[in-house]
Amino acid sequence: MDSQSSPRIRLGRLLPGYTDVGDGANSPVRGIAATIDGEITVIAKRISGREIAVEAICAALGREVGLPIPEPLLLLDESEAWFFGSADLGHPSLAQFVKITDSAVIDELGQWPKLLAAACFDEWIANPDRHNGNLLYDGNGFFLIDHGLSIPSGMHATDSSDDFYVNRLLEIVIEAMQGNDILKQRAVNNARAWVHECSQGKTESAGASIPEGFHPNTPELMESFLRDRILYLGNILHDKIKPEQGRLKLDD
Protein backbone atom coordinates (compact mmCIF):
# COMPACT_ATOMS: atom_id res chain seq x y z
CA MET A 1 0.00 0.00 0.00
CA ASP A 2 1.71 3.18 -1.10
CA SER A 3 1.25 6.59 0.46
CA GLN A 4 -1.29 7.57 -2.18
CA SER A 5 -3.57 4.67 -1.29
CA SER A 6 -2.98 4.66 2.47
CA PRO A 7 -6.06 5.35 4.60
CA ARG A 8 -6.22 9.01 5.55
CA ILE A 9 -6.91 9.92 9.16
CA ARG A 10 -9.21 12.91 9.34
CA LEU A 11 -8.10 15.97 11.29
CA GLY A 12 -10.61 18.22 12.99
CA ARG A 13 -11.63 20.55 15.77
CA LEU A 14 -13.42 19.28 18.87
CA LEU A 15 -16.06 21.94 19.34
CA PRO A 16 -16.98 23.34 22.78
CA GLY A 17 -20.00 21.85 24.50
CA TYR A 18 -18.92 18.21 24.65
CA THR A 19 -20.14 16.07 27.53
CA ASP A 20 -18.63 13.32 29.65
CA VAL A 21 -19.50 9.81 28.53
CA GLY A 22 -18.70 8.33 31.92
CA ASP A 23 -17.10 5.10 30.66
CA GLY A 24 -13.39 4.31 30.43
CA ALA A 25 -10.20 5.17 32.28
CA ASN A 26 -9.42 8.28 30.23
CA SER A 27 -12.63 10.25 30.83
CA PRO A 28 -13.93 10.11 27.26
CA VAL A 29 -16.34 12.75 26.04
CA ARG A 30 -19.00 12.84 23.35
CA GLY A 31 -19.12 15.90 21.17
CA ILE A 32 -19.07 17.37 17.69
CA ALA A 33 -15.92 17.61 15.61
CA ALA A 34 -15.63 20.00 12.68
CA THR A 35 -13.62 18.55 9.77
CA ILE A 36 -12.97 19.56 6.21
CA ASP A 37 -15.66 17.02 5.24
CA GLY A 38 -18.24 18.45 7.62
CA GLU A 39 -19.26 17.91 11.23
CA ILE A 40 -19.28 14.48 12.84
CA THR A 41 -20.26 13.16 16.27
CA VAL A 42 -17.25 11.68 18.05
CA ILE A 43 -16.13 9.98 21.21
CA ALA A 44 -12.86 11.70 22.17
CA LYS A 45 -10.26 11.34 24.88
CA ARG A 46 -7.22 13.35 25.87
CA ILE A 47 -4.26 11.00 26.19
CA SER A 48 -0.49 11.15 25.69
CA GLY A 49 0.98 11.91 22.28
CA ARG A 50 2.42 8.42 21.90
CA GLU A 51 -0.88 6.81 22.85
CA ILE A 52 -2.77 8.98 20.36
CA ALA A 53 -0.36 7.92 17.60
CA VAL A 54 -0.76 4.24 18.54
CA GLU A 55 -4.56 4.56 18.62
CA ALA A 56 -4.67 6.27 15.22
CA ILE A 57 -2.25 3.91 13.47
CA CYS A 58 -3.81 0.73 14.88
CA ALA A 59 -7.36 1.87 14.14
CA ALA A 60 -6.48 2.85 10.57
CA LEU A 61 -4.60 -0.41 10.02
CA GLY A 62 -7.39 -2.53 11.51
CA ARG A 63 -9.97 -0.86 9.28
CA GLU A 64 -7.69 -1.38 6.28
CA VAL A 65 -7.68 -5.14 6.90
CA GLY A 66 -11.46 -5.26 7.24
CA LEU A 67 -12.07 -5.22 10.98
CA PRO A 68 -15.01 -3.37 12.56
CA ILE A 69 -13.26 -0.41 14.15
CA PRO A 70 -14.80 3.07 14.34
CA GLU A 71 -13.14 5.69 12.13
CA PRO A 72 -10.23 7.39 13.95
CA LEU A 73 -9.79 11.17 14.00
CA LEU A 74 -7.10 13.47 15.36
CA LEU A 75 -8.70 16.47 17.04
CA LEU A 76 -7.64 19.79 18.56
CA ASP A 77 -9.84 21.50 21.13
CA GLU A 78 -10.20 25.24 21.70
CA SER A 79 -7.02 25.28 23.85
CA GLU A 80 -4.98 23.54 21.10
CA ALA A 81 -4.79 20.31 23.09
CA TRP A 82 -4.78 17.08 21.08
CA PHE A 83 -7.50 14.48 21.50
CA PHE A 84 -7.91 11.09 19.90
CA GLY A 85 -11.38 10.73 18.46
CA SER A 86 -13.51 7.89 17.15
CA ALA A 87 -16.61 8.33 15.04
CA ASP A 88 -19.61 7.72 17.29
CA LEU A 89 -21.58 4.62 16.38
CA GLY A 90 -24.79 6.54 16.93
CA HIS A 91 -26.54 8.19 19.83
CA PRO A 92 -28.34 6.52 21.33
CA SER A 93 -26.36 3.55 20.07
CA LEU A 94 -27.39 -0.08 20.31
CA ALA A 95 -23.69 -0.93 20.72
CA GLN A 96 -22.91 -1.55 24.39
CA PHE A 97 -19.72 -2.21 26.31
CA VAL A 98 -19.54 -5.91 27.13
CA LYS A 99 -17.66 -7.96 29.68
CA ILE A 100 -15.30 -10.35 27.95
CA THR A 101 -15.39 -12.48 31.13
CA ASP A 102 -19.15 -13.01 30.76
CA SER A 103 -19.91 -16.57 29.60
CA ALA A 104 -22.75 -15.34 27.37
CA VAL A 105 -20.39 -12.87 25.69
CA ILE A 106 -17.77 -15.59 25.21
CA ASP A 107 -20.43 -17.76 23.56
CA GLU A 108 -21.35 -14.90 21.20
CA LEU A 109 -17.67 -14.26 20.43
CA GLY A 110 -17.26 -17.94 19.61
CA GLN A 111 -19.88 -17.54 16.86
CA TRP A 112 -18.50 -14.24 15.57
CA PRO A 113 -17.09 -14.73 12.03
CA LYS A 114 -14.33 -12.17 12.62
CA LEU A 115 -13.08 -13.63 15.91
CA LEU A 116 -9.95 -15.27 14.50
CA ALA A 117 -9.08 -12.22 12.40
CA ALA A 118 -9.53 -9.96 15.43
CA ALA A 119 -7.34 -12.29 17.52
CA CYS A 120 -4.66 -12.29 14.81
CA PHE A 121 -4.82 -8.49 14.66
CA ASP A 122 -4.40 -8.19 18.44
CA GLU A 123 -1.37 -10.49 18.15
CA TRP A 124 0.07 -8.34 15.35
CA ILE A 125 -0.21 -5.10 17.30
CA ALA A 126 0.61 -6.85 20.61
CA ASN A 127 -2.55 -5.51 22.22
CA PRO A 128 -2.48 -6.11 26.00
CA ASP A 129 -5.79 -4.42 26.65
CA ARG A 130 -8.70 -6.39 25.13
CA HIS A 131 -10.65 -6.53 28.39
CA ASN A 132 -14.00 -5.43 29.75
CA GLY A 133 -14.85 -2.02 28.33
CA ASN A 134 -13.02 -2.01 24.99
CA LEU A 135 -15.30 -4.32 23.09
CA LEU A 136 -18.72 -3.19 21.89
CA TYR A 137 -21.64 -5.40 20.89
CA ASP A 138 -24.76 -4.29 19.01
CA GLY A 139 -26.66 -7.58 18.92
CA ASN A 140 -25.25 -8.59 15.53
CA GLY A 141 -21.50 -8.25 15.89
CA PHE A 142 -18.64 -6.71 17.82
CA PHE A 143 -16.66 -3.49 17.42
CA LEU A 144 -13.02 -3.18 18.48
CA ILE A 145 -11.98 -0.01 20.30
CA ASP A 146 -9.13 1.29 22.51
CA HIS A 147 -5.76 0.25 21.09
CA GLY A 148 -3.61 2.89 22.78
CA LEU A 149 -1.57 0.45 24.89
CA SER A 150 -0.60 -1.67 21.89
CA ILE A 151 2.98 -1.90 20.55
CA PRO A 152 4.37 -1.76 24.12
CA SER A 153 7.57 0.22 24.59
CA GLY A 154 10.61 -2.06 24.75
CA MET A 155 8.93 -4.97 23.00
CA HIS A 156 10.73 -6.60 20.09
CA ALA A 157 8.80 -7.54 16.97
CA THR A 158 9.50 -11.25 17.53
CA ASP A 159 8.35 -11.30 21.17
CA SER A 160 5.27 -13.27 22.20
CA SER A 161 5.88 -13.21 25.93
CA ASP A 162 2.92 -12.78 28.27
CA ASP A 163 5.14 -10.31 30.13
CA PHE A 164 4.00 -7.86 27.47
CA TYR A 165 0.43 -8.90 26.70
CA VAL A 166 -2.25 -11.55 26.98
CA ASN A 167 -4.25 -12.11 23.81
CA ARG A 168 -7.71 -12.70 25.29
CA LEU A 169 -9.44 -13.16 21.93
CA LEU A 170 -6.91 -15.79 20.88
CA GLU A 171 -7.42 -17.54 24.22
CA ILE A 172 -11.14 -17.79 23.40
CA VAL A 173 -10.31 -19.26 19.97
CA ILE A 174 -8.00 -21.83 21.57
CA GLU A 175 -10.34 -22.71 24.44
CA ALA A 176 -13.07 -23.60 21.94
CA MET A 177 -10.78 -26.13 20.21
CA GLN A 178 -9.41 -28.04 23.17
CA GLY A 179 -8.68 -31.63 22.19
CA ASN A 180 -9.57 -31.16 18.52
CA ASP A 181 -6.41 -31.21 16.42
CA ILE A 182 -8.34 -30.85 13.18
CA LEU A 183 -9.89 -27.57 14.31
CA LYS A 184 -6.54 -26.37 15.60
CA GLN A 185 -4.82 -27.08 12.30
CA ARG A 186 -7.63 -25.35 10.43
CA ALA A 187 -7.23 -22.31 12.69
CA VAL A 188 -3.47 -22.29 12.07
CA ASN A 189 -4.04 -22.46 8.30
CA ASN A 190 -6.63 -19.70 8.40
CA ALA A 191 -4.38 -17.56 10.60
CA ARG A 192 -1.47 -17.98 8.18
CA ALA A 193 -3.73 -17.08 5.26
CA TRP A 194 -4.83 -13.94 7.10
CA VAL A 195 -1.22 -13.03 7.83
CA HIS A 196 -0.24 -13.55 4.20
CA GLU A 197 -3.05 -11.27 3.03
CA CYS A 198 -2.11 -8.58 5.55
CA SER A 199 1.57 -8.77 4.63
CA GLN A 200 0.84 -7.47 1.13
CA GLY A 201 1.84 -3.88 1.79
CA LYS A 202 -0.68 -3.12 4.52
CA THR A 203 1.90 -1.54 6.88
CA GLU A 204 3.44 0.79 4.31
CA SER A 205 2.83 4.42 5.29
CA ALA A 206 0.60 3.33 8.17
CA GLY A 207 1.54 6.53 9.99
CA ALA A 208 1.43 8.83 6.97
CA SER A 209 -1.56 10.74 8.31
CA ILE A 210 0.03 11.57 11.66
CA PRO A 211 0.92 15.28 11.53
CA GLU A 212 4.64 15.94 11.15
CA GLY A 213 6.24 16.61 14.53
CA PHE A 214 3.14 15.36 16.39
CA HIS A 215 5.25 12.86 18.36
CA PRO A 216 8.76 12.71 16.86
CA ASN A 217 9.83 9.34 15.43
CA THR A 218 6.85 7.50 16.94
CA PRO A 219 4.98 6.72 13.69
CA GLU A 220 8.19 5.50 12.02
CA LEU A 221 9.07 3.24 14.96
CA MET A 222 5.55 1.80 14.99
CA GLU A 223 5.60 1.17 11.25
CA SER A 224 8.94 -0.61 11.67
CA PHE A 225 7.54 -2.79 14.49
CA LEU A 226 4.43 -3.74 12.50
CA ARG A 227 6.39 -4.36 9.30
CA ASP A 228 8.88 -6.61 11.10
CA ARG A 229 6.30 -8.41 13.22
CA ILE A 230 4.12 -9.48 10.29
CA LEU A 231 7.10 -11.51 9.02
CA TYR A 232 7.06 -13.64 12.19
CA LEU A 233 3.36 -13.52 12.94
CA GLY A 234 2.43 -16.81 11.25
CA ASN A 235 4.94 -18.68 13.40
CA ILE A 236 3.92 -16.83 16.57
CA LEU A 237 0.27 -17.73 16.00
CA HIS A 238 1.14 -21.36 15.21
CA ASP A 239 3.11 -21.67 18.42
CA LYS A 240 0.23 -20.25 20.46
CA ILE A 241 -2.53 -22.27 18.80
CA LYS A 242 -0.60 -25.56 18.63
CA PRO A 243 2.18 -25.32 21.23
CA GLU A 244 2.29 -29.10 21.60
CA GLN A 245 3.33 -29.61 17.98
CA GLY A 246 6.51 -28.44 16.30
CA ARG A 247 6.38 -26.73 12.95
CA LEU A 248 8.36 -26.92 9.79
CA LYS A 249 10.30 -23.69 9.51
CA LEU A 250 9.25 -22.94 5.98
CA ASP A 251 8.74 -19.22 6.44
CA ASP A 252 11.58 -18.30 8.82
N, C-alpha and C positions, 0 to 999 in steps of 0.2 A: 504494500500500500504506500504510494508515494505521497508527498506532502500535499499535492493537489487533490488527492482523493481521500485524505485523512478526515475523520469526522471533526467538524468545527465545534468548539465549545463556545456557546453564546456568552457574551459579556453584557452586563446591564447594571442598572441602578436599583437598589432596594429602596423603595419609596417609604417615606415616613408613614406611620400609622399601622405598622405591623403589630401582631399580637402573639403572645406566648402560646405555644402549642401544649406545653406541659409534659411532653414525653421526651426521654433521652437525656444523656448525661451532659450535653452541651447546650442546654436551654434553647432548643430550636424555636423559630418563630414562623408564623404564616403571614405572608404579605404579598404585595404586588411589586414586581420588578419591571422596569421599563427597559426594553431592548430595542435595537435597531429594527427588529421585526415586529414590534408592538409590545403591549403589556401582557404579562403572564403571571398567574398565581404560583407562588413558590413556597417551599419549606426551606428556610435558610438557617445557617448556624455560623457563629463566629468562632473559628478554630485557628490553630497555628498555620503559618504559611506552608510548612512542609505537609501538614495534614490536608490542607486544601488542595495542594498539588496532587497528592496521592488519591484523594477522593475523585478529583476531576479526571485524572488519567485512567484510573480503574473503571470509573463509570463509563467513560467514552469507549474504552476497550471492550468492556463487557457488552455494551450495546452493539458494537461493531461485530461481535461474534454471535449475536442473536439472542442474548439473554434479556429478560424483562427487568430493566433497570431504568428508573425515571431519568429524564434528560438532565444532565448536569449544567449548571451555570456558574460563572464567576461574577460576583456582585460587589459593588461598592455602595456603602450607605452615605448618608449626608455628611458624616464626619470623615469620609475617605477611608474608612476601615473596610477590609476585605471580608466577605462572607462567602461560604460555599452554599450554593443553592441547588435544589432539585425541583423540577416541575411537579407541582401538586397533582396528585392523581384524581383530584376532584373534591369539592367540599359542599355538602358532606360526602365523604368517600366511603364506599363499601369495603375498601381495603382496610384491614385492621392489623395492628401488631399482634403477633402470635408467639406463644411460648414453645420453643423448639424442644422443650423437655416434656411437653404434653403428649400423651400417647395418641390422642386423636389427631394431633398435628403431625406426628411422626407417620401415622397411617396415611394421611393425605399426602405427605411428602413422598412416601413410598410409591404412590400412584402418579406422581407428577412427572410428565414426560421429560422435563428439563432437569430432573434431579441430578443425573450423572454429569451433564454438561456444567451445571452450577457447581458441583463438587470439584470437577476438574478445574474450573475457573478459580475457585478459592485456593486450590493447590498451586496454581500458576502464580497468583498474586500473593501467596503465603498469607492468607487472611486469617488472623487469630481471633476474629471477633464476630463469628456468625452465631450469635446467641439470642436469647430472648430480647426482642425489641428492635432487631434489624432485619426482620423478615416480615413482609406484609402478605396477607391473604385476603382475596376478595370473593371467595366462594367458588372460583373457577381455577385459579392458579396463584402462584406466589410471585412477589416482587422482591428483588434484592436491593438493599440499601445499606449505607454506612460502611465504607471501605477505607476509612481514613487511617486505620492502624495496620493496613497491609504493607507489604514490602518493608518488614521491620529493619530498623537501622542495625548494621553489623551482621546481617544475615547474608550468606553466600548463596549464589543462584543454585548451587547443587544441594543445599541443605534441605533435609526433610525432618529435622529433629523437632520433637514436641516441646523442646525448650523454647522454640519460637512460636509455634502455633499448634492448635488442634483443629483438624478439619472435620467439623461436626457433620456436615452434609455427607462427606465421604464415609464417615462412621455409620451413618444411617444406611447408605448403599451396601456397605460390607455386612452390617448386622442382618440385613434382609436375605443374605446369601449364605449364611452359615451352613457348612456341610454340603453345599452344592457346588462342586467343582466346575460343572458345565456353565452355571450362571456366572461364576467368578471369571472363567475364561472369556465368556461373552462380554462381560463388563470390561475386562482388560482390552479386548479387541476394539470395543466401542470407544474406550478412553483413548487408545492410540490413534484411532481414526479421527477423533475430535482434535487431538493434539496436532496431527498432520495437517488438518484443515486450517487450524489457527496459526500454524507456523508459516503459512504462505503470505508473509509480508504484513501480518496484522499489527506488529509492534512498531513498524517503521513510522516515525514522526508521531508517536502516540502523544507526545507532549507538545506538539507544534502549536497548539492553541493556548498554552500557558503564556501570559504576557512576559515579554523579555524583562529580566531583572526581578520578576515576581518573587522567586526564591532561588537565588543563584545556584546553578549546577544541578538542582534537584531533578528537573524533568529529564536531563540527560542521564543521570545516574539511574533513574527509574527505568528509562527505556533500555539501558544496558542490562539491568537486572532481568527484565522481562524477556529481552531478546536472548540472553544466555540461558535463562531457566527453561524456556520452551524446548531447547535442545535436549534437556535431560528429563523433561516432564513425563514422557512415556514410561521411562524406566522407574521414576519415582512413584508413579501411579501403580505400575505393576507390582512393585515391592510392597506397597501398602495394601493392595487388593489381594494379592496372593503371596504373602510373606513366607509361606511354608514351601514354596516351589521356586527353584532357581530359574533364571531366564537366560536364553541365548543372547549374548551381547552383540546383536546385529546392528544396533543403532548407536553404539557408544562412539 
